[in-house]
Amino acid sequence: MTKHISSIFDLSWASRAVLVCAAACSFLACSDSDDDESESTSALQPGELSFFVTSSKHDGNVGGLTGADEICQDLADDAGAGDLTWRAYLSAGNSGQPINARDRIGTGPWYNADGALLAANLTDLYAINGNADLFITEKGEKVNGQWNSSNGMNGAPANEHDVMTGTDPTGNLLMNDMVTTCNDWTSNVLTPGPQVGHTDGMGPGMDQSTINFTSWSGGHAAQGCSTADLAARGGGGRLYCFAANE
């Protein structure tokens, strides 16, 4: 009888051990799953918003690169993509130690608000021209430009296809006597203005004959850094925003 009771007691402890092990394995499995899920949300996913033109408009003083990045982050958050790390596509002189926009935005791939692929990588990004259907806002809105004959006349909307970059067509800083970075994006009075790119890749009359018209990254300089000067040649004070995750 004593032996029988002892066997039952031993079995009870064995059962408890199995239950404890099972619970521990279940916890670890859940933890691993949670970790995987956390990691996946920080990486760029196919079709997920990872590029946009800002719907908001600014002058040349956006609070420097830090302030510009915050603008992108806030807009992305409003669009449901705030879990990614966002960077404004801007270059800066940085006291003689240039910061190039292409070095700030990760390596792609990047998708717009419609889920369309903008570019798979940096090489592809600099091989494309501006395109009104691709270079859209975080809200999925196209930017008025040459593509829809926007000129602010006879009831037509103003042309706003110029986007501030301070950058040449290859993604590097462009700053000289004819073009500035608005004192590294802290001035709204400086002239001349920053290099700008075209969201629609078009010049007057939908001209696509030269890189000055087709480059989304940087085709010509704005008149100045104020709202009025940015608008004078077809700008609305917008920025490009890229998710820098990889």
C-alpha positions as CSV (number, residue, x, y, z in Angstrom):
1,M,0.0,0.0,0.0
2,T,2.8,2.4,1.0
3,K,4.6,1.5,-2.3
4,H,1.4,2.3,-4.3
5,I,1.0,5.7,-2.6
6,S,4.6,6.5,-3.3
7,S,4.2,5.7,-7.0
8,I,1.2,8.0,-7.2
9,F,3.2,10.8,-5.4
10,D,6.1,10.4,-7.9
11,L,3.7,10.5,-10.8
12,S,2.1,13.7,-9.5
13,W,5.5,15.4,-9.3
14,A,6.4,14.1,-12.8
15,S,3.2,15.5,-14.2
16,R,3.9,18.8,-12.6
17,A,7.4,18.9,-14.1
18,V,5.9,18.3,-17.6
19,L,3.4,21.1,-17.1
20,V,6.1,23.5,-15.9
21,C,8.3,22.6,-18.9
22,A,5.4,23.0,-21.3
23,A,4.5,26.4,-19.9
24,A,8.1,27.5,-20.1
25,C,8.4,26.5,-23.7
26,S,5.2,28.2,-24.6
27,F,6.4,31.4,-23.0
28,L,9.7,31.3,-24.9
29,A,7.9,30.6,-28.1
30,C,5.7,33.6,-27.6
31,S,8.7,35.7,-26.7
32,D,10.5,34.7,-29.8
33,S,7.3,35.4,-31.8
34,D,7.0,38.9,-30.3
35,D,10.6,39.6,-31.0
36,D,10.2,38.6,-34.6
37,E,7.1,40.8,-34.9
38,S,8.9,43.8,-33.4
39,E,11.8,43.4,-35.8
40,S,9.5,43.1,-38.8
41,T,7.8,46.4,-38.1
42,S,11.1,48.2,-38.2
43,A,12.1,46.9,-41.6
44,L,10.8,48.1,-44.9
45,Q,7.9,45.9,-46.2
46,P,6.7,45.6,-49.8
47,G,3.9,48.0,-50.5
48,E,4.3,49.8,-47.1
49,L,4.5,53.6,-47.2
50,S,8.2,54.5,-47.2
51,F,8.4,57.6,-49.4
52,F,6.3,60.7,-49.9
53,V,6.3,64.4,-50.8
54,T,5.1,66.4,-47.9
55,S,1.5,67.6,-48.0
56,S,2.6,70.4,-45.7
57,K,4.3,73.5,-47.1
58,H,7.3,75.4,-45.7
59,D,9.8,78.1,-46.3
60,G,13.6,77.6,-46.2
61,N,13.7,77.6,-42.4
62,V,12.5,74.1,-41.4
63,G,14.7,74.0,-38.3
64,G,17.8,72.5,-39.9
65,L,18.0,68.8,-40.8
66,T,16.7,67.8,-37.4
67,G,13.6,70.0,-37.8
68,A,13.0,68.7,-41.4
69,D,13.3,65.1,-40.2
70,E,10.7,65.8,-37.5
71,I,8.3,67.2,-40.2
72,C,8.7,63.9,-42.1
73,Q,8.3,61.8,-38.9
74,D,5.2,63.6,-37.8
75,L,3.5,63.4,-41.2
76,A,4.4,59.7,-41.5
77,D,2.9,59.1,-38.0
78,D,-0.3,60.8,-39.1
79,A,-0.3,58.5,-42.1
80,G,0.2,55.4,-40.0
81,A,3.8,54.8,-40.8
82,G,5.4,56.4,-37.7
83,D,7.1,53.1,-36.7
84,L,9.7,53.7,-39.4
85,T,12.6,56.1,-39.1
86,W,12.1,59.0,-41.5
87,R,14.6,61.4,-43.1
88,A,14.1,64.6,-45.1
89,Y,15.8,64.4,-48.5
90,L,18.1,67.4,-47.9
91,S,21.8,68.1,-48.3
92,A,23.7,70.5,-46.1
93,G,27.0,72.4,-46.2
94,N,27.7,71.6,-42.5
95,S,30.6,74.0,-42.1
96,G,32.7,72.5,-44.9
97,Q,31.8,68.9,-44.1
98,P,29.1,68.2,-46.6
99,I,26.1,66.1,-45.8
100,N,24.6,64.5,-49.0
101,A,20.9,63.7,-49.1
102,R,21.6,60.3,-50.7
103,D,23.5,59.2,-47.6
104,R,20.6,60.0,-45.3
105,I,17.8,57.9,-46.7
106,G,18.9,54.2,-46.4
107,T,19.0,51.8,-49.3
108,G,15.4,51.1,-50.1
109,P,13.2,49.8,-51.4
110,W,10.7,52.7,-51.2
111,Y,7.0,52.7,-51.9
112,N,4.6,55.6,-52.1
113,A,1.2,56.0,-50.5
114,D,-0.5,54.0,-53.3
115,G,1.8,51.1,-52.6
116,A,3.6,51.6,-55.9
117,L,7.3,50.9,-56.0
118,L,9.3,54.1,-56.4
119,A,12.7,52.4,-56.5
120,A,14.2,49.2,-55.3
121,N,17.6,50.7,-54.4
122,L,19.7,53.8,-54.7
123,T,20.9,52.9,-58.2
124,D,17.3,52.6,-59.4
125,L,16.3,55.8,-57.5
126,Y,18.7,57.9,-59.5
127,A,17.9,56.3,-62.7
128,I,14.3,57.5,-62.7
129,N,12.9,60.9,-63.6
130,G,10.2,62.9,-61.8
131,N,6.8,61.3,-62.3
132,A,3.5,62.9,-61.0
133,D,2.0,59.5,-60.5
134,L,4.9,58.3,-58.3
135,F,6.0,61.4,-56.4
136,I,2.8,61.9,-54.4
137,T,2.1,63.0,-50.8
138,E,1.6,60.8,-47.8
139,K,-2.1,61.3,-48.4
140,G,-1.8,59.8,-51.9
141,E,-2.4,63.2,-53.5
142,K,-0.6,64.3,-56.7
143,V,1.3,67.6,-56.6
144,N,0.2,70.3,-59.1
145,G,2.7,70.9,-61.8
146,Q,3.4,71.0,-65.5
147,W,1.7,67.7,-65.9
148,N,-1.7,69.3,-65.4
149,S,-0.8,72.7,-66.7
150,S,-0.9,74.4,-63.3
151,N,0.2,78.0,-63.7
152,G,-2.1,79.9,-61.3
153,M,-3.8,81.7,-64.1
154,N,-7.4,81.7,-65.3
155,G,-8.6,79.7,-62.3
156,A,-5.9,77.0,-62.7
157,P,-4.0,75.9,-59.5
158,A,-0.5,77.2,-58.9
159,N,2.5,75.1,-60.0
160,E,4.1,73.5,-57.0
161,H,6.3,70.8,-58.5
162,D,9.5,72.3,-57.1
163,V,10.7,70.4,-54.0
164,M,13.5,71.7,-51.9
165,T,16.6,69.5,-51.8
166,G,19.8,71.5,-51.9
167,T,21.0,68.5,-54.0
168,D,22.2,67.7,-57.5
169,P,20.7,65.0,-59.8
170,T,23.1,62.4,-58.3
171,G,22.1,63.0,-54.7
172,N,25.0,65.1,-53.5
173,L,25.1,68.6,-52.1
174,L,24.9,71.5,-54.5
175,M,25.9,74.8,-53.1
176,N,27.8,77.7,-54.8
177,D,27.4,81.4,-55.6
178,M,24.2,80.6,-57.5
179,V,22.5,78.2,-55.1
180,T,22.3,77.9,-51.3
181,T,20.9,75.5,-48.7
182,C,19.0,78.4,-47.0
183,N,21.9,78.5,-44.4
184,D,21.4,74.7,-43.9
185,W,17.7,75.1,-43.7
186,T,17.5,77.7,-41.0
187,S,16.8,80.8,-43.1
188,N,13.7,82.1,-44.9
189,V,15.2,85.3,-46.2
190,L,18.4,84.2,-47.9
191,T,18.9,84.6,-51.7
192,P,19.5,82.8,-54.0
193,G,17.4,79.8,-52.9
194,P,18.1,76.1,-52.8
195,Q,18.3,73.6,-55.5
196,V,14.9,72.0,-56.2
197,G,13.7,68.9,-58.0
198,H,10.5,68.4,-60.1
199,T,7.9,65.9,-58.8
200,D,6.5,65.6,-62.4
201,G,9.9,65.6,-64.2
202,M,8.7,68.3,-66.6
203,G,9.5,71.9,-67.5
204,P,7.3,74.5,-69.2
205,G,4.9,73.1,-71.7
206,M,5.6,69.6,-70.3
207,D,9.1,69.8,-71.7
208,Q,11.3,66.8,-70.8
209,S,14.3,67.5,-73.0
210,T,16.9,68.3,-70.3
211,I,17.8,67.1,-66.9
212,N,17.0,70.5,-65.5
213,F,13.4,69.6,-66.1
214,T,13.3,65.9,-65.6
215,S,15.4,65.5,-62.3
216,W,13.3,64.8,-59.2
217,S,16.4,65.4,-57.1
218,G,17.7,68.7,-58.3
219,G,17.3,70.6,-61.6
220,H,17.5,74.3,-60.9
221,A,17.7,76.8,-58.1
222,A,14.8,78.5,-56.5
223,Q,14.7,82.3,-56.5
224,G,15.2,82.5,-52.7
225,C,14.3,80.9,-49.4
226,S,11.1,82.8,-48.5
227,T,7.7,81.4,-49.3
228,A,7.3,84.0,-52.1
229,D,10.6,83.3,-53.6
230,L,10.1,79.5,-53.5
231,A,6.8,80.0,-55.3
232,A,8.2,82.4,-57.9
233,R,9.6,79.6,-60.1
234,G,7.0,76.9,-59.3
235,G,7.4,75.7,-55.8
236,G,5.3,75.2,-52.7
237,G,7.9,74.7,-50.1
238,R,7.6,70.9,-50.0
239,L,10.1,68.3,-49.0
240,Y,10.7,64.7,-49.9
241,C,10.6,62.2,-47.1
242,F,12.2,58.7,-47.1
243,A,12.1,55.9,-44.6
244,A,15.7,55.1,-43.8
245,N,15.2,51.6,-42.5
246,E,16.7,48.7,-44.3
